[in-house]
Amino acid sequence: MALFDLTRLHLPYGARFEWLESSASTNSELISKAQAEPAAWQHFSVLATDFQTAGRGRAGRTWQAPQGTSLAISVLLRPNLQAAANLNHLGWLPLLAGLAMSEAVNLALGEQVLGEAGKAKVKWPNDVLVNEKKITGVLSELLPDFSGVVLGAGLNVSLTTEQLPVPTATSLLIEKAELNFDSPQLFDQLLSSYLERLNFWYQRFANSNFDANKSGLRQAAIAACVSLGQEVRAILPGDTEILGSAITIDDTGRLVIEANSEVVTVAAGDIVHLRHN
C-alpha cells in the first residue's frame, strides 16, 4: 500500500483525498460520490489508485495494467458553470490537465524545467507523450447535474516494455525517470507533483475568469503542444477526416488546422501525427 503525506498533496481547503486498493474506474466512482454527497466532496477532491480494472478513455476505450504499475487519478473541479462564457471555455480543462501532467512527468524525468523545454509534451487534446509515445491519457467528464467536472488521468509508472498495452506507449520506468521505483512513497511523490501543477494552472485559469489568454494557459499549452507544426489527420465524430497542418490552439481550446488552403477548427476528435520518411 502506498503511504501518503497529505500535507504534500497540495489540496485546497475542504478538499478530500481517498486512496483505493482497486477501482473499476476512478472517474465513475468520483462522479457517483460527488452526486450522492456533494457537501462531502468539495472542489479539488481526489480519488486515486494503482489498480484500475476498467479504466475508460475517449470513445469508450478501456484498458487495464498490472497492479502497482500505473497511477489513476481523478480530480473533482467545481467551477462556476452558471455563465455561458465559462461553460464554453471548459474545453480547456483536458488541455490544462495534460499540461500539468507533462510538467509533473518532466520533473520525474529529472528535468528541472517546465513547458516547451521538457521531454514530455502535450498531444492535443488529451494525451501526454514522451519521445512521441503515450505516457498519460486524460478523460474529462461533466457531472450529469452540471455541478462539476471530473478530470481523470492515467499515468504509466513502472510498466515494462512487455507489459505495455500498445507499442506506441511508454512509462516512467522505460524513460529512465529519476525515481526510486521500490519506494513506498513513489505514488505520494507523483501525486504531489501532479496535483500541485494542476492546482497552479486551474487557479490561474479560474482567477482570470476562465480566460485562457489572461491566465497564460493558452500560451503555455501552445508551447508544450507537440501536435502543432505537424501534419495531422483529425478523425472527427462520425468518422469524417481532415488532413492538414496543425497551426495553433484557439481561445476556446480548439485545434486550428490548415487544410487545402482553408483554416478549420476542431473541437473534438482523435489526432494522428503523420510521419514522413
C-alpha positions in Angstrom: 0.0 0.0 0.0 1.2 3.5 -0.8 2.0 5.8 2.1 0.7 9.4 1.8 1.7 12.6 3.5 -1.5 14.6 2.8 0.3 17.8 3.5 2.3 17.3 0.4 -0.7 16.7 -1.9 -1.5 20.4 -2.3 -5.2 20.0 -1.7 -7.2 23.2 -1.3 -9.2 23.8 1.9 -12.2 21.5 2.1 -10.9 19.0 -0.5 -10.9 15.3 0.3 -8.4 12.6 -0.7 -9.1 8.8 -0.9 -6.7 6.1 -2.0 -8.5 3.0 -3.3 -7.0 -0.5 -3.2 -8.6 -1.0 -6.6 -11.3 0.6 -8.7 -13.1 -0.2 -11.9 -12.9 3.5 -12.8 -11.9 6.3 -10.5 -13.8 8.7 -12.7 -17.0 6.8 -12.4 -16.6 6.4 -8.6 -15.9 10.1 -8.1 -18.8 11.1 -10.2 -21.1 8.9 -8.2 -19.7 10.1 -4.8 -19.9 13.8 -5.9 -23.5 13.5 -6.8 -24.5 11.4 -3.8 -22.7 13.6 -1.2 -21.9 17.0 -2.7 -21.1 18.5 0.7 -18.5 15.8 1.4 -16.9 16.0 -2.0 -15.9 19.6 -2.5 -13.8 21.3 -5.1 -10.5 19.5 -5.9 -11.4 16.3 -4.1 -9.3 13.3 -5.3 -9.7 9.6 -5.8 -6.6 7.6 -6.8 -5.5 4.0 -7.1 -2.6 1.9 -8.5 -5.0 -0.8 -9.8 -7.8 0.3 -12.1 -9.7 -2.7 -13.6 -11.8 -1.0 -16.2 -10.2 2.4 -16.9 -12.0 4.4 -19.6 -10.6 6.7 -22.2 -12.0 8.7 -25.1 -14.6 7.0 -27.4 -15.3 4.3 -24.7 -11.8 2.7 -24.9 -10.8 0.6 -21.9 -7.5 -0.7 -20.6 -6.0 -2.5 -17.6 -2.5 -2.6 -16.2 -0.9 -4.9 -13.6 -1.4 -3.7 -10.1 1.2 -1.3 -8.8 2.5 -0.3 -12.3 0.3 2.7 -13.1 -1.5 5.5 -11.3 -5.1 6.5 -11.9 -6.1 9.9 -10.5 -9.5 11.6 -10.7 -10.0 15.2 -9.5 -13.3 16.9 -9.0 -13.4 20.5 -10.1 -16.4 22.7 -9.2 -16.1 25.8 -11.4 -18.8 28.4 -11.7 -20.8 26.9 -14.6 -23.6 29.5 -14.5 -22.1 31.8 -17.1 -22.4 30.5 -20.6 -19.0 32.0 -21.4 -17.4 29.9 -18.7 -19.1 26.8 -20.0 -17.7 27.4 -23.4 -14.2 27.6 -22.0 -14.4 24.2 -20.2 -12.9 22.7 -23.4 -9.6 23.9 -21.9 -9.7 21.5 -18.9 -8.3 18.4 -20.6 -5.5 20.5 -22.0 -4.9 22.1 -18.6 -4.7 18.6 -17.0 -2.4 17.4 -19.8 -0.1 20.5 -19.3 0.0 19.9 -15.6 0.9 16.2 -16.1 3.5 17.0 -18.7 5.2 19.3 -16.2 5.0 16.6 -13.5 6.5 14.0 -15.8 9.3 16.3 -16.8 10.1 16.8 -13.1 10.1 13.0 -12.6 12.5 12.7 -15.6 14.9 14.9 -13.7 14.3 18.0 -15.8 14.0 21.0 -13.6 12.2 22.9 -16.3 8.6 23.3 -17.2 6.9 23.9 -20.5 8.3 23.6 -24.0 11.9 22.7 -23.0 10.9 19.4 -21.4 10.8 15.9 -23.0 7.1 15.4 -22.0 4.8 17.1 -24.5 1.0 17.6 -24.8 -0.7 15.9 -27.7 -4.0 17.7 -28.5 -6.5 17.3 -26.9 -5.8 14.9 -24.0 -2.5 12.9 -24.1 1.0 13.4 -22.8 3.8 11.9 -24.9 7.5 11.3 -24.2 9.5 10.8 -27.4 6.2 10.6 -29.3 5.0 7.7 -27.1 1.9 8.0 -24.8 2.6 8.0 -21.1 -0.7 9.6 -19.9 -4.2 9.9 -21.1 -6.8 12.4 -19.8 -10.6 12.0 -19.7 -12.8 15.0 -18.7 -16.4 14.3 -17.8 -19.1 16.7 -16.8 -21.3 15.7 -13.9 -24.8 14.9 -15.0 -26.3 17.6 -12.8 -23.7 20.2 -14.2 -22.4 20.7 -10.6 -18.8 20.0 -11.6 -16.2 18.4 -13.8 -14.1 15.3 -13.1 -10.6 15.2 -14.7 -9.2 11.7 -14.9 -5.6 10.9 -15.7 -3.8 7.6 -16.1 0.0 7.6 -15.7 2.2 4.7 -16.8 4.6 4.4 -14.0 6.6 1.1 -13.9 5.2 -0.8 -16.8 7.9 -2.8 -18.7 8.1 -2.9 -22.4 6.4 -6.4 -22.3 3.5 -5.0 -20.2 2.7 -2.1 -22.4 -0.8 -2.3 -24.0 0.4 -1.0 -27.3 3.9 -0.4 -28.8 3.2 3.4 -29.0 3.0 3.7 -25.2 5.8 4.2 -22.7 6.3 4.5 -18.9 8.4 6.4 -16.4 10.5 3.3 -15.9 11.2 2.8 -19.6 12.1 6.5 -19.9 14.6 6.2 -17.0 12.9 8.6 -14.7 14.9 9.6 -11.7 12.7 7.8 -9.2 13.0 5.1 -6.6 10.5 2.6 -8.0 10.7 0.5 -4.9 9.9 3.3 -2.6 6.5 3.2 -0.7 6.4 6.9 -1.2 6.6 6.7 -5.0 2.9 7.4 -5.7 2.9 10.1 -3.0 5.7 11.9 -4.9 4.0 11.6 -8.3 0.5 12.6 -6.9 2.0 15.6 -5.1 3.8 16.8 -8.2 0.7 16.5 -10.5 -1.8 17.9 -8.1 0.5 20.9 -7.4 0.8 21.7 -11.1 -2.9 21.1 -11.7 -3.9 23.4 -8.9 -1.5 26.0 -10.1 -2.9 26.1 -13.6 -6.5 25.8 -12.5 -6.3 28.6 -10.0 -4.7 30.9 -12.7 -7.4 30.0 -15.1 -10.3 30.5 -12.6 -8.8 33.7 -11.2 -8.7 35.1 -14.8 -12.5 34.3 -15.2 -11.6 31.3 -17.3 -9.8 33.4 -19.9 -7.0 31.2 -21.3 -5.1 34.2 -22.6 -5.1 36.3 -19.5 -4.2 33.3 -17.3 -1.2 32.3 -19.6 -2.8 28.9 -20.1 -3.1 29.2 -23.8 0.5 30.3 -24.3 1.8 27.5 -22.1 -0.3 24.9 -23.8 0.8 26.1 -27.2 4.5 26.0 -26.2 4.1 22.4 -24.8 1.9 21.0 -27.6 3.7 18.6 -29.8 0.8 18.4 -32.3 1.5 22.0 -33.6 3.6 22.3 -36.7 2.9 18.7 -37.6 0.9 17.2 -40.5 -2.1 15.5 -38.8 -5.2 13.5 -39.6 -8.1 14.6 -37.5 -10.7 11.8 -37.1 -13.9 13.6 -36.2 -17.2 12.2 -34.7 -19.0 10.4 -37.5 -15.7 9.1 -38.9 -15.1 12.1 -41.1 -11.5 13.1 -41.5 -9.4 16.3 -42.0 -5.9 16.2 -43.3 -3.7 19.2 -42.8 -1.2 21.1 -40.7 -1.9 21.9 -37.1 -1.1 25.5 -36.7 -2.3 26.7 -33.3 -4.9 26.3 -30.4 -7.6 28.9 -30.4 -9.1 30.9 -27.5 -11.5 28.1 -26.6 -9.0 25.3 -26.8 -9.9 24.1 -30.3 -7.2 22.8 -32.6 -6.7 25.0 -35.7 -5.8 23.1 -38.9 -4.8 24.5 -42.3 -6.3 22.0 -44.8 -6.3 22.6 -48.6 -5.7 26.3 -48.1 -8.6 26.6 -45.7 -8.5 27.1 -41.9 -10.7 24.8 -39.9 -11.1 24.3 -36.1 -11.6 21.0 -34.4 -13.4 20.9 -31.1 -13.3 17.1 -30.6 -11.7 14.2 -32.3 -8.7 11.9 -32.5 -5.5 13.3 -33.8 -3.0 11.2 -35.7 0.5 12.6 -36.2 1.6 11.8 -39.8 5.3 10.9 -40.1 7.1 11.4 -43.4 10.3 9.5 -44.1 
